[in-house]
Amino acid sequence: MFFKTLSGRFLLLSFLFVMIAEVVIFVPSVSQFRIDYMQERLELAQLASLALLATPDEMISPELEDELLTNAEVLNIVLRRDATSELILSKPIPKPISQSFDLEKTTFFVGIMDAFKCAFGQPGKIIRVMGRPVKDAGIGIEVVMEEKFAKRAMLDYGRNVLLLSLLISVVTGMLLFLALQLLIARPMKRVISSMITFRNNPEDANNIIKPSAGITELLEAETALSELQSQLIASLRQKERLASLGGAVSKISHDLRNILTTTQILADRIEMSDDPMVQKMAPKLLNSLSRGIDLCERTLTFGKADEPEPEIRDVELKPIVDDVIDNDALRDDDGLVQLISTVAHDMQICADPEQMFRVLTNLIRNARQAIMESGKRGVVTISAEKLAEGCEIIIRDTGPGLPAKAQEFLFQPFQGNARKGGSGLGLAIAGELVKGHGGKLELVETSAEGTVFRIFLP
């Protein structure tokens, strides 16, 4: 289980990587040790030959000769001076010479191959080693020696280097493991702990992580997590408010439907009046009451704030726009707002007329309220144009424009409100209804000169 953790795998990888690096260094170093060992034999053989050459008649006792050769770990010594080779010291060679090595001609890769052959080859070989004497004491020097001495020394050296490499790997791995624990693992565990705590109670703002890591990457991760947690809490609170609103709307719609039904019965009686003004206003009142009752029934049918599927059919747009303008014109605004429609009589759209009435009502009402709050006279214009792929409806006003916050959360309930005390539901409802038609509601432009919204219906 330990090696399934980040720390365990990091420790294992550190050990492996250090060992790989040591192997890369180990093989050439062992090869070089073998070459240095044989070069040292040549130097010792040269010293032994100098001991002989220093005697008056260049003669020494057999015992001293054997001792010199044994100390140099060679069987004989040949010194070449003035283009002649001279056997300086020697003793019986137990078997024929198997291989010769010229240290002056040994390359890097050849030395490595010779080291492998020495380590894993047939034991007990006799080899000849040739080289150049130090201090220019001759043209060349060569010795005959038993390879077992070089092999034993090389293996001892390799064993020591290997043990040292293992020790370095372990120490390095432990240090890296401790560094990983302090610099990465602990901060990551803190992030994980914060995520678990937040998961168990995502509505508690106290569970939001406070970025404090000293490492830039971890600090960025903590900051991103903190922002994500904050956004999630805000989203959960908004959804909770919407859920509560949905329940409240269902309850209100039940009682409001009864009230509107009674009002509709009274309005039917008012329609019988002989007063011309009453006869003119009564149909509009009845239409409004019918829409209110229908909306309440739909809300109760679905039991939630989601909009039902639109009943799309080919309808004329101008009567819907005129109806919206007539209803909105009843509001008392001291004549500050003028509503103008340039929609052609033959303009047809594929839409649910009731839902499109609500879309245009919300957009025109928002435009009217913006102009009235500015205290200046203004104009709201509704135009439409037939396109190859559908229909485009433009709502343009001369109001003061939308504030930055409203633009950022334009179609989100309770966040995209452009005026104080607004809920932001109007644009959210309009956007949802247009989307249900397969269309798109978008803000084209907004500035101090006014605002333009575009509805596209396929």
C-alpha positions in Angstrom: 0.0 0.0 0.0 2.9 2.4 0.8 4.2 2.3 -2.8 0.7 3.2 -4.1 1.0 6.6 -2.4 2.7 9.6 -4.0 5.4 9.6 -1.3 6.1 5.9 -1.7 6.4 6.0 -5.5 8.5 9.1 -5.3 10.8 7.3 -2.9 11.0 4.2 -5.1 11.6 6.3 -8.2 14.3 8.4 -6.4 16.1 5.1 -5.5 15.9 3.7 -9.0 17.0 6.9 -10.7 20.0 7.3 -8.4 20.9 3.7 -9.0 20.7 4.2 -12.8 22.9 7.2 -12.5 25.4 5.2 -10.3 25.4 2.3 -12.9 26.2 4.8 -15.7 29.1 6.0 -13.6 29.9 2.6 -12.1 30.8 0.7 -15.3 33.3 3.2 -16.7 34.9 3.7 -13.2 35.5 0.0 -12.8 37.0 -0.2 -16.3 39.2 2.7 -15.5 40.2 1.1 -12.2 41.4 -2.1 -14.1 43.5 0.1 -16.5 45.0 2.0 -13.6 45.7 -1.3 -11.8 47.6 -2.7 -14.8 49.4 0.7 -15.2 50.4 0.5 -11.6 51.8 -3.0 -12.2 53.9 -1.6 -15.0 55.3 1.1 -12.7 56.1 -1.4 -10.0 57.8 -3.6 -12.6 59.8 -0.6 -13.7 61.0 0.0 -10.1 61.9 -3.6 -9.8 64.0 -3.4 -13.0 65.7 -0.3 -11.6 66.8 -2.3 -8.6 68.4 -4.8 -10.9 70.1 -2.2 -13.1 71.5 -0.5 -10.0 73.7 -3.4 -9.1 77.3 -3.4 -10.5 77.0 -6.5 -12.6 73.2 -6.4 -13.0 72.9 -9.6 -11.0 70.8 -10.3 -8.0 70.0 -13.5 -6.0 67.1 -15.7 -7.1 65.3 -14.9 -3.8 65.5 -11.2 -4.3 64.3 -11.6 -7.9 61.3 -13.6 -6.8 60.5 -11.1 -4.1 60.6 -8.2 -6.6 58.3 -10.0 -9.0 55.9 -11.1 -6.2 55.7 -7.5 -4.9 54.9 -6.3 -8.4 52.4 -9.2 -8.9 54.0 -10.1 -12.3 55.8 -13.1 -13.7 58.4 -11.4 -15.9 59.5 -7.9 -16.9 60.7 -6.9 -20.4 62.2 -3.4 -20.9 62.7 -2.0 -24.3 65.5 0.6 -24.7 67.1 1.8 -27.9 64.9 -0.4 -30.1 66.0 -3.6 -28.2 63.9 -5.6 -25.8 65.7 -7.0 -22.7 64.2 -9.6 -20.2 65.0 -8.0 -16.9 63.4 -10.3 -14.4 61.5 -13.5 -14.8 60.2 -16.7 -13.2 58.5 -19.7 -14.7 55.1 -19.0 -16.4 52.6 -21.7 -15.4 50.6 -21.7 -18.7 50.6 -20.0 -22.2 49.7 -16.3 -22.5 46.0 -15.9 -23.4 45.8 -12.2 -24.3 47.9 -9.1 -24.7 46.9 -5.5 -23.7 48.5 -2.4 -25.0 47.5 0.4 -22.5 48.5 3.1 -25.0 46.0 1.8 -27.6 43.1 1.0 -25.2 40.0 3.1 -26.0 37.0 3.9 -23.7 34.7 1.2 -25.1 37.5 -1.3 -25.5 38.4 -0.9 -21.9 34.8 -1.5 -20.8 34.6 -4.7 -22.9 37.9 -5.9 -21.5 36.6 -5.2 -18.0 33.5 -7.3 -18.6 35.6 -10.2 -20.0 37.9 -10.0 -17.0 35.0 -10.1 -14.5 33.0 -12.9 -16.2 35.6 -14.7 -18.4 37.5 -17.9 -17.8 39.5 -17.7 -14.5 43.3 -18.3 -14.3 44.4 -16.7 -17.5 47.9 -15.4 -18.1 48.0 -12.0 -19.8 50.7 -9.7 -21.2 50.4 -5.9 -20.5 52.4 -3.3 -22.5 52.9 0.3 -21.9 55.3 3.2 -21.7 57.7 3.6 -18.8 57.4 6.7 -16.6 60.0 9.5 -16.7 60.9 8.4 -20.3 63.0 5.5 -18.9 62.9 3.5 -22.2 60.8 3.1 -25.2 58.4 0.6 -23.7 57.8 -1.9 -20.9 55.8 -5.1 -20.7 55.0 -7.6 -18.1 53.4 -11.0 -17.9 51.0 -11.5 -15.1 48.1 -13.6 -13.8 44.8 -12.0 -14.5 43.3 -13.2 -11.2 45.1 -10.4 -9.3 43.5 -7.7 -11.5 40.2 -9.5 -11.4 40.2 -9.7 -7.6 41.2 -6.1 -7.1 38.6 -4.9 -9.7 35.8 -6.9 -8.1 36.7 -5.6 -4.6 36.6 -2.1 -6.0 33.3 -2.7 -7.8 31.8 -4.1 -4.6 32.8 -1.1 -2.6 31.5 1.3 -5.2 28.2 -0.6 -5.4 27.7 -0.5 -1.6 28.5 3.2 -1.6 26.0 3.7 -4.4 23.3 1.8 -2.4 24.1 4.0 0.6 23.9 7.2 -1.5 20.6 6.0 -3.1 19.0 5.3 0.3 20.2 8.5 1.9 19.1 10.5 -1.2 15.8 8.8 -1.4 15.1 9.4 2.3 16.0 13.1 2.0 13.8 13.5 -1.0 11.0 11.6 0.7 11.2 14.0 3.7 11.3 17.0 1.4 8.3 15.7 -0.5 6.4 15.2 2.8 7.1 18.7 4.0 6.8 20.6 0.7 4.1 18.7 -1.2 2.4 15.9 0.7 1.4 17.9 3.7 -0.1 20.8 1.7 -1.9 18.3 -0.5 -3.3 16.5 2.5 -4.5 19.9 3.7 -6.3 20.5 0.4 -7.8 17.0 0.4 -9.0 17.5 4.0 -10.6 20.8 3.1 -12.4 19.1 0.1 -13.7 16.3 2.3 -14.9 18.8 5.0 -16.5 20.9 2.4 -18.1 17.8 0.8 -19.7 16.9 4.1 -21.2 20.3 4.6 -21.0 22.4 1.4 -23.3 25.1 2.7 -21.0 26.2 5.5 -18.8 29.1 4.4 -16.3 28.4 7.2 -15.3 25.2 5.3 -13.8 27.3 2.5 -10.1 26.7 2.3 -7.9 29.8 3.0 -4.9 29.7 0.6 -1.6 29.7 2.5 0.8 27.4 0.7 4.4 28.6 0.2 4.8 26.9 -3.1 3.4 28.8 -6.1 1.7 25.9 -7.8 0.0 24.7 -4.6 -1.0 28.2 -3.8 -2.6 28.5 -7.2 -4.4 25.2 -6.6 -5.7 26.4 -3.2 -6.8 29.7 -4.6 -8.7 27.9 -7.4 -10.3 25.6 -4.9 -11.3 28.5 -2.7 -12.9 30.3 -5.6 -14.7 27.1 -6.7 -16.0 26.5 -3.2 -17.2 30.1 -2.9 -19.0 29.9 -6.3 -20.5 26.5 -5.3 -21.9 27.9 -2.0 -23.4 30.9 -3.9 -24.9 28.5 -6.5 -26.3 26.3 -3.7 -27.8 29.3 -2.0 -29.3 30.5 -5.2 -30.8 27.1 -6.0 -32.2 26.9 -2.4 -33.8 30.3 -2.9 -35.2 29.1 -6.3 -36.5 25.9 -4.7 -38.2 27.9 -2.0 -39.6 30.3 -4.5 -40.9 27.4 -6.6 -42.7 26.0 -3.6 -44.1 29.4 -2.7 -45.2 30.1 -6.2 -47.1 26.8 -6.3 -48.9 27.7 -3.1 -49.6 31.3 -4.3 -50.7 30.1 -7.7 -53.3 27.8 -6.1 -55.0 30.7 -4.2 -54.4 33.3 -6.9 -56.1 31.1 -9.5 -59.3 31.1 -7.3 -59.1 34.8 -6.9 -58.6 35.4 -10.6 -61.5 33.1 -11.4 -63.8 35.1 -9.2 -62.5 38.3 -10.7 -63.1 37.0 -14.2 -66.7 36.3 -13.4 -67.1 39.9 -12.1 -65.4 41.1 -15.3 -67.9 39.2 -17.4 -70.7 41.2 -15.8 -68.8 44.5 -16.2 -68.6 43.7 -19.9 -72.4 44.0 -20.0 -72.2 47.7 -19.1 -73.4 50.3 -21.6 -70.5 52.6 -20.8 -68.3 52.9 -24.0 -65.1 53.1 -22.1 -66.0 50.1 -20.0 -66.9 48.1 -23.2 -63.5 49.1 -24.7 -61.4 48.1 -21.6 -63.4 45.0 -20.7 -61.9 42.7 -23.4 -58.4 43.6 -22.4 -59.2 43.0 -18.8 -60.6 39.6 -19.6 -57.6 38.6 -21.7 -55.3 39.6 -18.9 -57.3 37.6 -16.4 -57.3 34.6 -18.8 -53.5 34.7 -19.1 -53.1 35.0 -15.3 -55.4 31.9 -14.7 -53.6 29.9 -17.4 -50.2 30.7 -15.9 -51.4 29.7 -12.5 -52.7 26.4 -13.8 -49.5 25.6 -15.6 -47.5 26.3 -12.5 -49.7 24.0 -10.5 -49.6 21.3 -13.2 -45.8 21.1 -13.2 -45.4 21.9 -9.4 -42.2 23.8 -10.0 -40.9 27.0 -11.5 -39.7 25.3 -14.8 -41.5 26.4 -17.9 -43.7 23.8 -19.8 -42.8 22.9 -23.4 -44.1 25.7 -25.8 -47.0 24.9 -28.1 -45.2 26.2 -31.3 -47.3 27.0 -34.4 -47.3 29.6 -37.1 -48.7 32.9 -35.8 -48.7 36.5 -36.8 -46.3 38.6 -34.8 -48.0 42.1 -35.1 -51.2 41.2 -33.1 -49.0 39.9 -30.2 -46.8 43.0 -30.3 -49.9 45.3 -30.4 -51.4 43.5 -27.5 -48.2 43.9 -25.5 -48.1 47.6 -26.3 -51.8 48.1 -25.4 -51.4 46.4 -22.1 -48.2 48.2 -21.2 -49.6 51.6 -22.3 -52.1 51.3 -19.4 -49.4 52.0 -16.9 -49.3 55.5 -15.6 -45.9 56.9 -16.5 -46.9 60.6 -17.1 -46.2 60.0 -20.8 -42.4 59.6 -20.3 -42.3 56.4 -22.5 -43.4 56.1 -26.0 -43.9 52.6 -27.4 -43.5 52.2 -31.2 -44.0 49.1 -33.3 -42.7 48.8 -36.9 -43.6 45.1 -37.3 -45.2 44.3 -40.7 -48.8 43.0 -40.9 -47.7 39.9 -42.7 -44.8 39.0 -40.4 -45.3 35.4 -39.2 -43.2 33.5 -36.6 -43.1 29.9 -35.3 -43.8 30.3 -31.6 -46.1 29.8 -28.7 -48.1 33.1 -28.7 -48.7 33.1 -25.0 -45.0 32.6 -24.2 -44.0 35.1 -26.8 -46.4 37.6 -25.2 -44.6 37.1 -21.9 -41.2 37.4 -23.5 -42.0 40.8 -25.1 -43.8 42.0 -22.0 -40.8 41.4 -19.8 -38.4 43.1 -22.2 -40.6 46.1 -22.8 -41.4 46.4 -19.1 -37.6 46.4 -18.3 -37.0 49.1 -20.9 -39.9 51.2 -19.6 -38.6 51.0 -16.0 -35.1 52.0 -17.0 -36.4 55.1 -18.9 -38.7 56.1 -16.0 -35.9 55.8 -13.5 -33.7 58.1 -15.6 -36.5 60.8 -15.3 -36.2 61.6 -19.0 -38.5 60.9 -21.9 -37.7 57.9 -24.0 -38.7 55.6 -26.8 -39.0 51.8 -27.0 -39.1 50.4 -30.5 -40.1 46.9 -31.5 -39.1 45.8 -35.0 -38.8 42.4 -36.8 -37.1 41.1 -39.9 -37.4 37.8 -41.8 -34.1 36.0 -42.2 -33.3 32.9 -44.3 -32.9 30.8 -41.2 -35.7 32.3 -39.1 -37.0 35.6 -37.7 -35.2 38.4 -35.8 -37.0 40.6 -33.3 -35.3 43.8 -32.1 -36.3 45.7 -28.9 -34.5 49.0 -28.8 -34.8 51.6 -26.0 -33.2 55.1 -25.4 -32.7 54.4 -21.7 -29.5 54.9 -19.6 -28.0 51.4 -20.4 -27.3 48.4 -18.2 -24.8 48.6 -15.3 -21.7 46.3 -15.4 -23.1 43.9 -12.7 -26.3 43.4 -14.6 -24.4 42.6 -17.8 -22.2 40.1 -16.0 -25.2 38.1 -14.7 -27.7 39.1 -17.3 -30.0 36.1 -17.5 -29.4 34.7 -14.0 -32.3 35.1 -11.4 -31.7 37.4 -8.5 -28.3 38.5 -9.9 -29.0 40.2 -13.2 -31.2 42.9 -11.8 -30.5 46.3 -13.4 -32.4 48.4 -10.9 -32.6 48.6 -7.1 -35.2 46.3 -5.7 -35.4 44.2 -8.9 -35.2 40.4 -8.9 -33.6 39.9 -12.3 -36.4 37.3 -13.0 -37.8 39.2 -16.1 -34.8 38.6 -18.3 -34.2 35.1 -16.8 -37.8 34.1 -17.7 -37.6 35.7 -21.2 -34.3 33.9 -21.9 -35.6 30.6 -20.8 -38.8 30.9 -22.9 -36.9 31.9 -26.0 -34.4 29.0 -25.4 -37.4 26.6 -25.2 -38.3 27.7 -28.7 -34.8 26.7 -29.9 -34.0 30.4 -30.3 -31.7 32.8 -28.6 -32.1 36.0 -26.6 -29.0 38.2 -26.5 -27.9 41.7 -25.6 -26.6 43.4 -28.7 -25.4 46.6 -27.2 -25.9 48.9 -24.2 -24.6 52.4 -23.5 -25.7 55.7 -22.2 -27.6 56.2 -25.5 -29.7 53.1 -25.0 -30.0 49.3 -25.0 -30.7 46.8 -27.8 -31.9 43.2 -27.3 -32.3 40.7 -30.1 -34.6 37.7 -30.2 -33.9 35.0 -32.8 -36.5 32.4 -33.5 -35.7 29.5 -36.0 
